Amino acid sequence: MKVVVDAFGGDNAPVEIVEGAVLAVKNNKNLEVILCGKEDKIKEILRGRTERIEIVDASDVITNDDAPTEAIRHKPNSSLVVAYDILKTRDDVIGLVSAGPTGAVLAGAIMKIGRIKGISRPALAPILPTKVDGSDVIIIDSGANIDCKPINLLHFALMGSAYYSIIYNKKEPRVALLNNGAEDEKGNELAKETFPLLKNAPINFIGNKEGGDFMSGDVDVMVADGFAGNALLKGTEGAVKAVISILKRSIKSHFWSKVGYLFMGKTFKEIRERVDVQRKHAGSPLLGCKKLVVKNHGSCDRVNIQASIEQTIKLHNNNLNQRIEEAIASLSEKI
């Protein structure tokens, strides 16, 4: 089982990316990792730790300043494009992991790998925690598709449901449509046209939900167009960071707060671990591609990379793409 990794994608590349690959190989005896990037730099970091690690030289790097589509076309020797070429041409490679620019990762997936038959558009599905212990929520789409049609949101719901059921071993995840009200007739034209499609789809659709319900624990899969989904995601992340920052300042500003913190260290550690879902599930899969592609946050570290590689293995072992194909086939039969 092989996973190809863009070793020079991300803010902390190549050190954290390479070290993450080493951790994944150590933790998974049947895994081989292919690292794409500047060979001399990768070897310098590995320092001889090459067991079940293959290096493919790629002299160029795609940056955030590059236009995504143009970069995929005109930087054939970049670490990301070389990784995509390997994913496309080698049957023994099950998936790709990259922390490179989101636009380039998306463009490469569409141009190099293509979509699963019947899927109108691939979509990103990041995981966030909820206020209920042991319960997380995914939002799909979170930015890959800014302008959407009802059929796109229907496909997002099918893919998100299949993905969630694998990650959490839940047979019928609760799927909701992001809206400005819970009533069936609420929303803009996109929401109103999408609602009946989701209601009649082979999923556990629980209706419209507002942004405030996102992390309530009542929703497993929140369906949205990429614009609204990204706004909800970034707003939520920003709010969490703001609250944590305010809490830290408040603790430092009072003597008794500092004393109390000494006794609540374990509690704060548990909160930090609960919020840091990335360390459990790492990247966001680009659902709907013919092969597995996992996009990491640009600031990810070695733990995130290891988790993303292991996430790719789990999705492969549980036949994610086959489940999506079956869901599309079931939808076609129902229509």
BELPELIN-V478468 format. One record per pair of residues at least 12 apart in sequence whose ideal C-beta (glycine too) atoms are under 7 Angstrom apart, sorted by the first residue. I is the first residue (numbers start at 0). GAP is how many residues later the second one is. If there is no record, write none. Layout:
# BELPELIN-V478468
<<I | GAP> <I | GAP>>
This chain:
# BELPELIN-V478468
<<0 | 29> <0 | 30> <0 | 31> <0 | 93> <0 | 312> <1 | 30> <1 | 32> <1 | 90> <1 | 91> <1 | 92> <2 | 28> <2 | 30> <2 | 91> <2 | 92> <2 | 94> <2 | 306> <2 | 309> <3 | 30> <3 | 32> <3 | 79> <3 | 82> <3 | 83> <3 | 89> <3 | 92> <4 | 12> <4 | 16> <4 | 28> <4 | 29> <4 | 30> <4 | 31> <4 | 78> <4 | 92> <5 | 30> <5 | 73> <5 | 74> <5 | 77> <5 | 92> <5 | 94> <6 | 28> <6 | 29> <6 | 30> <6 | 35> <6 | 72> <7 | 29> <7 | 30> <7 | 53> <7 | 71> <8 | 70> <8 | 71> <8 | 89> <8 | 90> <8 | 91> <9 | 89> <9 | 90> <9 | 286> <9 | 288> <9 | 290> <10 | 287> <10 | 288> <11 | 287> <11 | 288> <11 | 289> <12 | 86> <13 | 23> <13 | 27> <13 | 28> <13 | 31> <14 | 30> <15 | 285> <15 | 286> <15 | 289> <16 | 82> <16 | 288> <17 | 17> <17 | 24> <17 | 27> <17 | 28> <18 | 283> <19 | 282> <19 | 284> <19 | 285> <19 | 286> <20 | 12> <20 | 14> <20 | 32> <20 | 284> <20 | 288> <21 | 27> <22 | 279> <22 | 283> <23 | 282> <23 | 285> <23 | 286> <24 | 26> <24 | 27> <24 | 28> <26 | 279> <27 | 282> <27 | 285> <30 | 21> <30 | 282> <31 | 20> <31 | 22> <32 | 19> <32 | 20> <32 | 276> <33 | 20> <33 | 22> <33 | 52> <33 | 59> <34 | 18> <34 | 20> <35 | 20> <35 | 22> <35 | 43> <35 | 46> <35 | 47> <35 | 50> <36 | 21> <36 | 42> <37 | 20> <37 | 21> <38 | 16> <38 | 18> <41 | 13> <42 | 12> <55 | 26> <55 | 30> <57 | 19> <57 | 20> <57 | 21> <57 | 24> <58 | 18> <59 | 15> <59 | 17> <59 | 18> <60 | 17> <60 | 18> <61 | 13> <61 | 16> <61 | 18> <61 | 38> <61 | 39> <61 | 42> <62 | 38> <63 | 37> <65 | 38> <67 | 33> <67 | 35> <67 | 36> <67 | 38> <67 | 39> <68 | 38> <70 | 33> <71 | 32> <71 | 35> <71 | 36> <71 | 39> <79 | 18> <79 | 20> <79 | 24> <79 | 25> <79 | 28> <80 | 27> <82 | 13> <82 | 15> <83 | 12> <83 | 24> <83 | 28> <83 | 29> <84 | 27> <86 | 26> <86 | 204> <87 | 24> <87 | 25> <93 | 198> <93 | 218> <93 | 222> <94 | 196> <94 | 197> <94 | 198> <94 | 199> <94 | 217> <94 | 221> <95 | 197> <96 | 186> <96 | 197> <96 | 199> <96 | 208> <96 | 211> <96 | 212> <96 | 215> <97 | 197> <97 | 198> <98 | 197> <98 | 198> <98 | 199> <98 | 201> <101 | 41> <101 | 193> <104 | 188> <104 | 190> <105 | 38> <105 | 180> <108 | 13> <108 | 177> <108 | 180> <108 | 184> <109 | 12> <112 | 176> <112 | 177> <112 | 178> <112 | 180> <113 | 176> <114 | 173> <114 | 174> <114 | 175> <115 | 172> <115 | 173> <115 | 174> <115 | 205> <115 | 208> <115 | 209> <117 | 210> <118 | 36> <118 | 169> <118 | 205> <118 | 209> <119 | 31> <119 | 32> <119 | 35> <120 | 24> <120 | 31> <120 | 34> <120 | 167> <121 | 22> <121 | 164> <121 | 165> <121 | 166> <121 | 167> <122 | 17> <122 | 18> <122 | 21> <122 | 22> <122 | 33> <122 | 36> <122 | 164> <122 | 165> <123 | 17> <123 | 18> <123 | 19> <123 | 20> <123 | 160> <123 | 162> <123 | 171> <124 | 13> <124 | 15> <124 | 17> <124 | 35> <124 | 38> <124 | 159> <124 | 160> <124 | 162> <125 | 12> <125 | 13> <125 | 16> <125 | 107> <125 | 158> <126 | 150> <126 | 154> <127 | 87> <127 | 108> <127 | 149> <128 | 86> <128 | 145> <128 | 146> <128 | 148> <129 | 85> <129 | 86> <129 | 87> <130 | 84> <130 | 85> <130 | 86> <131 | 85> <134 | 82> <135 | 141> <136 | 77> <136 | 78> <136 | 82> <136 | 83> <136 | 85> <137 | 22> <137 | 25> <137 | 26> <137 | 83> <138 | 83> <138 | 85> <138 | 90> <138 | 93> <138 | 94> <139 | 16> <139 | 19> <139 | 20> <139 | 81> <139 | 83> <139 | 147> <140 | 15> <140 | 83> <140 | 84> <140 | 85> <140 | 88> <141 | 84> <141 | 87> <141 | 88> <141 | 91> <141 | 142> <142 | 83> <142 | 86> <142 | 87> <143 | 82> <143 | 142> <144 | 80> <144 | 81> <145 | 80> <145 | 81> <147 | 42> <147 | 77> <147 | 78> <149 | 40> <149 | 43> <149 | 44> <149 | 47> <152 | 41> <152 | 70> <152 | 72> <153 | 40> <153 | 43> <153 | 44> <153 | 47> <154 | 133> <155 | 67> <156 | 18> <156 | 41> <156 | 44> <156 | 46> <156 | 64> <156 | 66> <157 | 43> <157 | 45> <157 | 166> <157 | 169> <157 | 170> <157 | 173> <158 | 128> <158 | 129> <158 | 165> <159 | 15> <159 | 61> <159 | 63> <160 | 12> <160 | 14> <160 | 42> <160 | 60> <161 | 158> <161 | 161> <161 | 162> <161 | 165> <162 | 122> <162 | 124> <162 | 157> <163 | 56> <163 | 57> <165 | 148> <165 | 149> <165 | 152> <165 | 154> <166 | 114> <169 | 50> <171 | 32> <172 | 31> <172 | 47> <172 | 48> <173 | 30> <173 | 32> <173 | 45> <173 | 46> <174 | 23> <174 | 28> <174 | 29> <174 | 30> <174 | 31> <174 | 45> <174 | 46> <174 | 48> <175 | 30> <175 | 31> <175 | 32> <175 | 33> <175 | 43> <175 | 46> <175 | 47> <176 | 14> <176 | 17> <176 | 18> <176 | 21> <176 | 31> <176 | 46> <177 | 31> <177 | 33> <177 | 44> <177 | 45> <177 | 46> <177 | 50> <177 | 51> <177 | 54> <178 | 12> <178 | 29> <178 | 30> <178 | 31> <179 | 30> <180 | 27> <180 | 29> <181 | 25> <181 | 26> <181 | 27> <181 | 28> <182 | 25> <183 | 23> <183 | 24> <185 | 22> <186 | 21> <189 | 35> <194 | 13> <199 | 134> <200 | 130> <201 | 125> <201 | 128> <201 | 129> <201 | 132> <208 | 13> <210 | 21> <213 | 18> <213 | 22> <214 | 21> <239 | 35> <277 | 19> <277 | 26> <278 | 24> <278 | 25> <278 | 28> <279 | 27> <280 | 26> <280 | 30> <281 | 14> <281 | 22> <281 | 25> <281 | 26> <281 | 29> <282 | 12> <282 | 13> <282 | 25> <282 | 28> <284 | 30> <287 | 36> <291 | 20> <291 | 23> <291 | 24> <293 | 14> <293 | 17> <293 | 18> <295 | 12>>
